[in-house]
């Protein structure tokens, strides 16, 4: 049975994955800022799991987690980089602190955990890294520019890392869910001040009002069951193989198909070395 190291395992997708793999008899290193929140899982699956405190923004903690787990007899061969959250609001209205916190958590946390775990996967002759990105890691949406930026970065990182590590039998998969039933749109969601207060003086008031309504309606009403994500990842590990990209949920597929025209002419244009212009389409065919 595999040993899974799961970040952000106290709630949402991370907790769902933990429950699935533990129920299947695998072992797990559960991490969270407050590990007391997974005490019930430790009691339910006595001997199968340990819980350790982790703030993924701290590189030193990533290495400490791995070494401590190994000392306690839990050498990870599956890493699930799940810790992360949404930041929404017009780019112009996001604070520097919010931007930095988003990048440190959603992107650098993935980098630090990979750096800490990869040497042990190589030493074991293989393993799995599942980086939880999003369908927002393939297409940008107004109001989520920073979240998009971090998830696009995770997607690119995963694709490149999969190529770097393939010679050691290490599979790296970019896990991209659509809307799944978690608190992503509720208590976990960080908003710009103008969005949180619906400031009527904001030049983005209409966008902010639409987003506030959308996320309030979405919270914990998303169609996807997060345990399905756990079952899919478990299936990969038990089959000994994982694709480079796993896009989850019917809604994610629909989003992919709806936004695909953004990747074709006129929004995407190839400009060769001998050309110094783009081609503007006629007004009747212009898309934005």
Residue pairs with C-beta under 8 A, 6 or more apart in sequence:
1 25
1 26
1 27
2 21
2 26
2 27
2 77
2 78
2 128
2 237
3 26
3 27
3 28
3 29
3 74
3 75
3 76
3 77
3 78
4 17
4 18
4 21
4 26
4 27
4 28
4 29
4 76
4 78
4 79
4 80
5 28
5 29
5 31
5 65
5 66
5 69
5 76
5 78
5 79
5 80
5 113
5 117
6 14
6 17
6 18
6 21
6 28
6 29
6 30
6 31
6 80
6 82
7 14
7 31
7 54
7 56
7 80
7 81
7 82
7 83
7 109
7 113
8 14
8 31
8 32
8 56
8 82
8 83
8 84
9 15
9 17
9 18
9 28
9 30
9 31
9 32
9 38
9 82
10 30
10 32
10 33
10 34
10 35
10 37
10 38
11 37
11 182
11 183
11 188
12 82
12 182
12 183
12 184
12 188
12 226
13 82
13 132
13 177
13 180
13 182
13 226
13 229
14 32
14 80
14 82
14 83
15 38
15 41
15 226
16 226
16 227
16 229
16 230
17 80
17 82
17 226
17 229
17 230
17 233
18 28
18 30
18 38
18 41
18 49
18 230
19 41
19 227
19 230
20 227
20 230
20 231
20 233
20 234
21 28
21 230
21 233
21 234
22 28
22 41
22 44
22 45
22 48
22 49
23 45
24 234
25 48
26 48
26 234
26 237
27 48
27 49
27 74
28 45
28 48
28 49
28 50
28 74
29 49
29 50
29 52
29 65
29 69
29 74
29 76
30 38
30 41
30 42
30 49
30 50
30 51
30 52
31 51
31 52
31 53
31 54
31 65
31 83
32 38
32 51
32 53
32 54
33 53
33 54
33 55
34 53
35 51
35 52
35 53
38 49
38 51
39 51
41 49
41 51
42 49
42 50
42 51
50 69
50 72
50 74
52 65
52 68
52 69
53 61
54 61
54 62
54 65
54 83
55 61
56 62
56 83
56 105
56 108
56 109
56 110
56 112
56 113
57 101
57 104
57 105
57 108
57 109
58 112
59 108
59 112
59 115
61 112
62 109
62 112
62 113
62 115
62 116
63 112
63 115
63 116
65 116
66 76
66 116
66 117
66 120
69 75
69 76
70 120
75 120
75 124
76 117
76 120
76 121
76 127
77 120
77 121
77 124
77 126
77 127
77 128
78 127
78 128
78 129
78 130
78 237
79 113
79 114
79 117
79 121
79 127
79 128
79 129
79 130
80 130
80 132
80 233
81 109
81 110
81 113
81 114
81 129
81 130
81 131
81 132
81 154
82 132
83 105
83 109
84 105
84 106
84 109
84 132
84 150
85 102
85 105
85 106
85 184
85 188
85 189
85 190
86 144
86 147
86 184
86 185
86 188
86 189
86 190
87 94
87 98
87 99
87 101
87 102
87 144
87 146
87 147
87 189
87 190
87 191
88 143
88 144
88 147
88 189
88 190
88 191
88 192
88 195
88 211
88 215
89 143
89 191
89 192
89 193
89 194
89 195
89 204
89 208
89 211
90 142
90 143
90 145
90 192
90 194
90 195
90 202
90 204
90 207
90 208
91 145
91 146
92 203
92 204
93 192
93 193
93 194
93 195
93 202
93 204
94 146
94 192
95 192
95 193
98 146
98 190
98 192
99 146
101 190
102 146
102 147
102 150
102 190
103 146
103 149
103 150
106 147
106 150
106 151
106 154
107 150
107 153
107 154
107 157
110 131
110 154
110 157
111 157
114 129
114 131
114 161
117 127
117 129
118 129
118 165
118 170
120 127
121 127
121 129
121 165
121 168
121 170
122 165
122 168
122 170
125 168
125 169
126 168
126 169
126 170
126 171
127 169
127 170
127 171
128 170
128 171
128 172
128 173
128 236
128 237
128 242
129 158
129 161
129 165
129 170
129 171
129 172
129 173
130 173
130 175
130 233
130 236
130 242
131 154
131 157
131 158
131 172
131 173
131 174
131 175
132 154
132 175
132 177
133 151
133 154
133 155
133 158
133 174
133 175
133 176
134 147
134 151
134 176
134 177
135 176
135 177
135 178
135 247
135 249
135 251
135 252
135 255
135 256
136 144
136 147
136 148
136 151
137 148
137 151
137 152
137 154
137 155
137 174
137 176
138 152
138 155
138 176
138 247
138 256
139 148
139 255
139 256
139 259
139 262
140 148
140 152
141 148
142 207
143 195
143 207
143 208
143 211
151 176
154 174
155 174
155 176
155 245
158 172
158 173
158 174
158 244
159 174
159 244
159 245
161 172
162 171
162 172
162 173
162 244
165 172
171 236
171 241
171 242
172 242
172 244
173 236
173 242
173 243
173 244
173 245
173 246
174 244
174 245
174 246
175 229
175 233
175 246
175 248
176 245
176 246
176 247
176 248
176 252
177 224
177 229
177 248
177 249
177 252
178 224
178 247
178 248
178 249
178 250
178 251
178 252
178 253
178 255
179 218
179 222
179 223
179 224
179 249
179 251
180 222
180 223
180 224
180 225
180 226
180 228
180 229
180 248
180 249
181 220
181 221
181 222
181 223
181 224
181 225
181 226
182 188
182 220
182 222
182 226
183 189
183 219
183 220
184 222
185 215
185 216
185 218
185 219
185 220
185 222
186 215
186 219
186 220
189 215
192 208
193 199
194 202
194 204
194 205
194 208
195 208
195 211
195 212
198 205
198 208
198 209
198 212
199 205
199 208
202 208
223 249
223 250
223 251
224 248
224 249
224 251
228 248
229 248
232 246
232 248
236 242
236 246
247 253
247 256
261 267
261 287
262 268
262 287
265 279
265 281
266 279
266 280
266 281
266 285
266 286
266 287
267 287
269 278
269 279
271 277
271 278
